[in-house]
């Protein structure tokens, strides 16, 4: 228990220090440098954290460990991703809405899962509301760019003031739910520390470019903690050998994903909004199955 607590403190300290370093990058470097670093981190740590889903499923289901079970699961997984991509082509508005909802739930789940006592509908709603609150912190800080990307993907024009309304709504509901859970002892956490984290994210999101702001949260606050949890779950510890095994088992899926996204970025490199729209669409396609896998594991 003491060891786990020390690891959590060290991870939290690393995230805060790395976030302030990222803030320094946002202040002293051009947006082009920020975007390059953002793409690099998303294509490495970001994609890597979701590239071990089948390995995670194998840990909980002995059937998947058989050759037939593995191939069947892999085919279903690829079909799921392919269907998600087609979904963005033919029903972009619905697909985008689902991506935001899935991502919000996934971000909230990662943040709160270690702080809850038991499972309940309340917790699931909190995961979703908190995650959407964080996303709209980013959206509201970069409303013009976000609207341009949404228009590029869905053809719909979202009024800029809507982001502020959504931010206030999800922020208010988050505060009420967190306060309720805190006083009912169903959420165990340090209240001032959580408030400080939100303040840090607010400053970062309003200082960094859209892509860099997203990358800071996605990598430092979500992907790295998620990988830590996955490595502990798969191998029981965070030793270097366990990290190496995790990376090696992720490589085939990571390589395929990066090649796909890399080709998209190369083909549309001259059109910033289009490339960003396609980039996030591809991320969404590989996010959907990953969210379902992690949620399934957390409920076991």
Secondary structure, DSSP 8 states (H G I E B T S, - for coil): -HHHHHHHHHHHHHHHHHHHHHHHHHHHS-HHHHHHHHHHHIIIIIHHTTTTHHHHHHHH-GGGGSHHHHHHHHHHHHHHHHHHHHHHHHSHHHHHHHHHHHHHHHHHHHHHGGGBSS--HHHHHHHHHHHHHHHHHHHHHTHHHHHHHHHHHHS----THHHHHHHHHHHHHHHHHHHHHHHTTSB---HHHHHHHHHHHHHHHHHS-HHHHHHIIIIIIIIHHHHHHHHHHHHSS--HHHHHHHHHHHHHHHHHHHHHHHHHHHHTTT-HHHHHHHHHHHHHHHHHHHHHHHHHHHH-
